[in-house]
Amino acid sequence: MSNSMYFELDFGIFAQPAWRPHTNWTLALDQMVEEAQLADKLGFDEYWVGEHHSGGHETVPLPEMQLARIAQVTDRIKLMPATVNLPYDIHDPFAVAERLAFLDQISHGRTILGFGGGALMSDMEMFNATDDEMKDRMWEAIDVIETYLDAEEPTDYDGEFYQYEARMVQFPTYQEEPLSSVAGLTSRSTFYNAAKDGHRPLSISFIPMEAPNNPACVSLEEAGEAIEEGAREAGRDPAKARQSWCITREVYVAESKEQALEDLRSGIEGYYEYMFDIGLAPFMKRDADQEVEDLTVEWMVENVPFLIGSPDDVVKQIKALHDRVGPFGQLLINHHDWGLPQYKWNQSLEWFAEEVIPAFQSRLGPRAYSKQQVTTYEEPVPDEDVFKIGPQDTLAADD
């Protein structure tokens, strides 16, 4: 859709987080809190924090703790652990239900429940989550969590993987029914089941728009189709299911696309070399036989795609993404430590909030319409010249 009046999105930030291994960890954790405060001030809708346990780059093992810090210094932004990797043997789903209910209480109803099937292979090996039953365990764990968040009296649970007797979460969530998201990567069924069961599906940052000859990943195009199918199976509206779909991309706003590439190139090359080393390159390819050497910065900018450049460039790229993969409801900015001075990253977020987000907010339509009506009005205001409003006056007032 070319008319932004009819194409609306929510926006958030996904802090994996991914820092360079030599980074001052304490400073980085504090900067994450400051970033969330800035996002809250700028009007972003959500802030997500990832869970990882190995690799040296991604070092938040329990995102709920960092989100609890963030909840105390923000006012309105929604908060989500992205994601609690439920098949790991460190995550008892009843305990996860308690943690998430508690986070929702201390955030005064700003928590979104975020669930996933695993992250790094080294994490999965560490916590015994490498077998063929991972997905089944994840879905059963989600059922456990939902069961005990809803239970108003001691309740038994007798599943294939989890069994409990006479348990209940002693305090409810602050919200009557928190939103929930489920991340997908390798299995079309994850997106199908998420939509069927009423969860928000999540696509991660490096998945290509189309991958016609790569069975290793679920492209954005395939994910959208699976979301529609799952919604129909459950009698849900496919359009509403798509509107709940969250897509994560690499985003950076600068004066131009050339400047953005200059700012990011070193950081992109360093981080994606790490991604290739840990075995994630197959999920980034359009074609299974594509060589890793072909996954250059320029290729990823155009094909994944990265959304970078001037504000106008980024608006056009978001619209192009929407045209290619179909409707979705939320765009998440994937936050990395690109090796930039902090002020440049903050400036990118500010430009995005000031000049990109308004292009996808229909509630600004009346203002645009009002300005158009005034600036194209040719008849003089009767009698009192002092009340005349011309184009220059209107623009100055609008600025």
Helices and strands as residue ranges (DSSP letters): G 4-6, E 10-18, H 25-42, E 46-49, H 63-73, E 78-81, E 84-85, H 93-106, E 113-116, H 121-126, H 134-150, E 155-158, E 163-167, E 180-184, H 188-197, E 200-203, H 220-233, H 238-243, E 246-249, E 251-253, H 257-277, G 281-284, G 292-294, H 297-303, E 307-309, H 311-325, E 330-336, H 342-351, I 352-356, G 357-360, G 362-364, H 365-375, G 385-387, H 391-398
